[in-house]
Amino acid sequence: MEEGEIEVDSIEPIGFPDITPELARESGFLGVLDLLKVAKHGKGEKIYLVRFHYVKRRKLEKRKRKKRKARSRQSHRAGQG
């Protein structure tokens, strides 16, 4: 896999009834038990659904350049005040 980063889309508290076979499969697991074997750890009882996506290094660099350009334009406009 190419180098890159994970970007978090959302973090949402959920309950056990929300952990469905569909959610488990959508998350890359064979089923609910398979998901719980990986996800359940420690004494904690809170459950969070974290949705995320992978961004390749090249796309990250493009985004960073766009942000720098936008900031530069904003600071330039603010200086013209």
C-alpha positions in Angstrom: 0.0 0.0 0.0 1.2 3.5 -0.8 2.1 5.9 2.0 -0.6 8.1 3.2 -2.8 9.0 6.2 -6.1 8.1 7.7 -8.7 11.0 7.8 -11.5 10.6 10.4 -14.9 11.4 8.9 -16.9 11.0 12.1 -16.9 9.6 15.7 -20.2 8.6 17.0 -21.2 6.9 20.3 -23.3 3.8 19.7 -24.8 1.0 21.7 -24.6 -2.8 21.3 -27.9 -2.9 19.4 -26.3 -0.7 16.8 -23.7 -3.3 16.0 -25.5 -5.2 13.3 -24.3 -7.9 10.9 -24.5 -5.3 8.1 -22.3 -2.8 10.1 -19.8 -5.6 10.8 -19.6 -6.6 7.1 -19.4 -3.0 6.0 -16.5 -2.6 8.3 -14.6 -5.5 6.8 -15.5 -8.2 9.3 -17.1 -11.6 8.7 -19.8 -10.8 11.3 -20.6 -9.3 14.7 -18.6 -11.8 16.7 -15.5 -11.3 14.4 -15.8 -7.5 14.9 -16.2 -7.8 18.7 -13.1 -10.1 19.0 -11.0 -7.2 17.5 -12.9 -4.2 18.9 -13.5 -5.3 22.5 -10.6 -4.6 24.7 -9.9 -3.3 28.2 -12.6 -2.6 30.9 -14.3 0.2 28.9 -18.0 -0.1 28.3 -18.4 2.8 25.9 -18.7 2.0 22.2 -17.8 4.4 19.4 -18.3 4.0 15.7 -15.3 5.7 13.9 -15.7 6.3 10.2 -12.6 7.1 8.3 -11.0 6.9 4.9 -7.4 6.5 3.6 -5.8 9.4 1.7 -2.7 8.6 -0.5 0.4 10.7 0.0 0.0 12.5 -3.4 -3.5 13.6 -2.6 -2.4 14.9 0.8 0.3 17.0 -0.8 -2.2 18.5 -3.2 -4.6 19.4 -0.4 -1.8 21.0 1.6 -0.7 23.1 -1.3 -4.3 24.2 -1.8 -4.7 25.1 1.9 -1.4 27.1 1.8 -2.6 29.0 -1.3 -5.9 29.8 0.3 -4.3 31.0 3.5 -1.9 33.1 1.5 -4.8 34.7 -0.4 -6.7 35.4 2.8 -3.7 37.0 4.5 -3.0 39.1 1.4 -6.6 40.3 1.3 -6.5 41.1 5.1 -3.3 43.1 4.6 -5.0 45.2 1.9 -7.8 46.1 4.4 
